[in-house]
Amino acid sequence: MNQQERARKVKNKKNHDIYEKRRKSLRNHETNVISFIFIGLFLTMAVYLVYFNVAVAPKIINNPYNKMIDTQQDKVVRGNILASDGMVLASTQVNEEGEEYRYYPFSNMYCHVVGLKSEKTGIEGIANFELLSTDGNIIKELGADLQGQKSRGNDCLTTLIPSLQEAAYQALGENKGAVIAMEPSSGKILAMVSKPDYNPNDAAQKYEEWLSYDSSDSVLLNRATKGLYAPGSTFKVMTALEYIRENSAYGNFSYECDGSAYIQGGTTIPCFDQTAHGFENLVDAFSNSCNSAFSTIGCQLDLQKFRETCENSLFNQSLKIGMDTSDSSFDLDVNSGISLVQETAIGQGKTMISPIHNLMIISAIANEGVMMKPYLVDTIQTSEGTVLKKTQPESRAQICTADEAATLSDLCRSVVMQGTGNLFRNASYDAAGKTGTAQYDNSDNAHSWFVGFAPYENPQISICVILEGGYAKVANAQQVAKNVLDSFFG
């Protein structure tokens, strides 16, 4: 083999080696790409599986249209619903014919909050899956099967305090409206009452009749969570929050109230009973619930920022608290007319709010600006009392800073000490809050509101009361709230 042939072979070998190296590199690259794709798909599926189990599955499981859960009733006796002290609020009984039925020992008192098993409303709906589940003890379940017996479902221990629920029920009397009390630092619902009410033990015979009631008289509507009302002067909390955000020198605010306010291009806004409050600073205007001052303040605000503040406090969106609620609305924008701005600033206009949402807002102020997610189910436990699952407090939004919350708390305290919250002035506890009156038609008809918390410096309880227009045998919502808080503080 001559030198020229050897050189050609060496060159061919080099070219072959280069080709093989490139081919292997390309194959490795393709393998890596495919591996990354599969790893990505696996991670995506894993993330979705976690999301599905945490966020989607509970909704599907507790959906009232999910008939698969109902089949559990063939082999599981639905568990009890208990008050926070273990008192039974709902249980499964057997009649003389051997048929199971749901029994509610307190009749009307807990009807909306406990709900109906047949309709999966209230806690009966929230904890539907857990009440028809067992602790997973296979031996126990097998033993029950062999004896032809059903397994015992888990119990639901709620956050409700019986004495407070009774106080709220009695305080509301025969009036239409709602009372809700909550622990502001955790979101625990301590009491929830709505009227008109019904006896859940009569549901089998009367449910169709209840459905036929006019919406204004509906006994099935839980006004605490589903009712929507103009917030009246309780909304001045939001107006005040936006004002102090836009004006660092808010302490220098001054206004001369002569009983009404007119703004060019707008309308005349009267104070309650045309009362002339005279010279006021911000504390005075808030504690007097001065419509003239606050309608004027509203026209000085940046409407885009005002809308952002309200939407950050969950207006115009779902509350997402695991209960069936109505969405509150706030309609102001940069194109709104002056009259609507004046009316909205004092809680009238087109703004609507649910009692549970109003409670969440005042609770956030009591909780250094952190809005907690309300909840009714404290623990899921076996019939023997072994805890299987416990609800952990969860924040829903940060609606303001701790300093802003402190300023608003001071304003709410001034309502009690020198303003419209005078019924609390001599209470054995230090309360803070905001009163409200909301017109709902062209007449003098009005709803009465109160939102507040106590004690002022270390809040243990927050409360929201709405009395629909036409209430009787009680002065206003503030009186109802005081009766409930008096019970709480003994």
Disulfide bonds with the S-S distance in Angstrom:
none
